Amino acid sequence: MVMFLPFLDRQSGESLQKQIVRQLAAAISSGTLRPGEPLAGIRECATNWGVSRNTVMLALEHLEAEGYVEKRPSRGTYVHQTPPHSSEAAAETIALAEPDDITGADSVGSRPERTFADQNHSDFSSINLAGQVNLGFGSDQPVYRSLEWKRTIQKLFQYENWKSGGQFQSNAGLPFLRNTLARWLTARHGTAVDERQVIIISGLQQAHSLIAQALLSPEMKVALEAPCYIGKRLLYEKMGMGIVDIPVNGKGVGIAGMDLSDVQLLCVNPGCQVPTNATLSLPRRRQLLALAARNRTPVFEESMFDFLTLDGKSVPSLLSLSGGKTVIHAGLFAPALGGGMMLGYMVVPWPLLPAVLDTKLITDNGLPWLEQEALARFMDAGDLDEFLKRRRMTLMRRRDHLVSAMQHHLGEFRIFNARQAPRISWFLPAGVPDSATYVSKARKLNLQIPGDYPLRSATDPLTTDPASADFRRLISHGYGELAESGIEQAAQLIAQAATASFV
């Protein structure tokens, strides 16, 4: 067991917690502390370093969130098997450690140990009790585990006693969150968003339900991507709307040559289309908006995985390109912050806003206030952007590790899109009949790939155009639930499913 002894300067303006994070990150990045080495326990470190156990624990939580160390249930803390190995990565981690202004003084016995941190975190492994390896779209590092979120909640309850928690607020959402979101979205999209246009929702499915009830009636037509999320399609079908399929290919939805003059709503997911992961190109975005404006058709833009673009320059959103005049923009935080954060938002153009607000009023009396208040504070303090920055770095490392491992075990294969974390889509190598057959084999090996296959819609023509994609051979899954120590096993199962005999 390694007893690392940091040099702690108690006269420095840098907190002791930051000093510990900085020196441990540097030791791991440089290889002084080797992957897989066990670290001394929290109590032993606190005694030898002359700091509180809280300080040690919070420093290790920072390092765990960044992938430098990993906790193993009933065994302790170990140097991660695949930690970051660059001074830049270490520097970013160091900058995240905040002074101990909430958790207490840095001296043993100076005050009672008091923290909202769970000292017995469960292992967020992608391998469950049944031995399954899950390639779902969740996260093993949800925002609830971050130090900043815990501090937000701690301050809300322990120091303020959340006096406003007993008040009723507008069912459109907590005013503080709506105001914070409006400022955040304005900065993000470069177009003015008024807080009165922002409605807090429980998910994108609720957004579609509100829009369908507020703006449409039976027999009206809705244009949907083909293929698309099945729940969205079912909602409009159950409400009696006609569905117009818009085929998706390598550049997103293709509307060239389509007659959408009798369509009353056009729904698209341009950033990372579900389930294919296709990204709508900038020329097609402009073409889509021009067509919608010509026909005076509202556009519903979904934003789910756009917060975590890993490579290249982000394409401007439809909200940005339209100035918000004709686009209903709806976003969801769960893909970036963890599946438990089922809060989302809608930005509704002024002419459509009264009808949507009336529908929201008859739909529910608002959402629970605790997560709204905490998220608003999290965003207002800049912690959301910092969390996304760290998450992006971690997921980029995992994605590259997964692709490398798949190439090693599977051989060469073609990636369709892996720019938006934590999603990757790729084409099956030659010799595998189709995606439905492959996924069936994978599931028999306890490799759980989400979704129904094949993804290809009957309306999606197969052509030799490079922009088109044969979605019958496309596999789309996540990797956010994979611990880095489980990536190698997942890649082995991916390859094993591809080489199994197909009958």
Secondary structure, 3 states (H helix, E strand, C coil): CECCCCCCCCCCCCCHHHHHHHHHHHHHHHCCCCCCCEECCHHHHHHHHCCCHHHHHHHHHHHHHCCCEEEECCCEEEECCCCCCCHHHHHHHHCCCCCCCCCCCCCCCCCCCCCCCCCCCCCCCCECCCCCEECCCCCCCCHHHCHHHHHHHHHHHHHCCCHHHHCCCCCCCCHHHHHHHHHHHHHHHCCCCCHHHEEEECCHHHHHHHHHHHHCCCCCEEEEEECCCHHHHHHHHHCCCEEEEEEEECCEECCCCCCCCCCCEEEECCCCCCCCCCCCCHHHHHHHHHHHHHHCCCEEEEECCHHHECCCCCCCCHHHHHCCCCEEEEEECHHHHCCCCCCEEEECCHHHHHHHHHHHHHHCCCCCHHHHHHHHHHHHCCHHHHHHHHHHHHHHHHHHHHHHHHHHHHCCCEEEECCECCEEEEECCCCCCCHHHHHHHHHHCCEECCCCCCCCCCCCCCCCCCCCCCHHHEEEEECCCCCHHHHHHHHHHHHHHHHCCCC
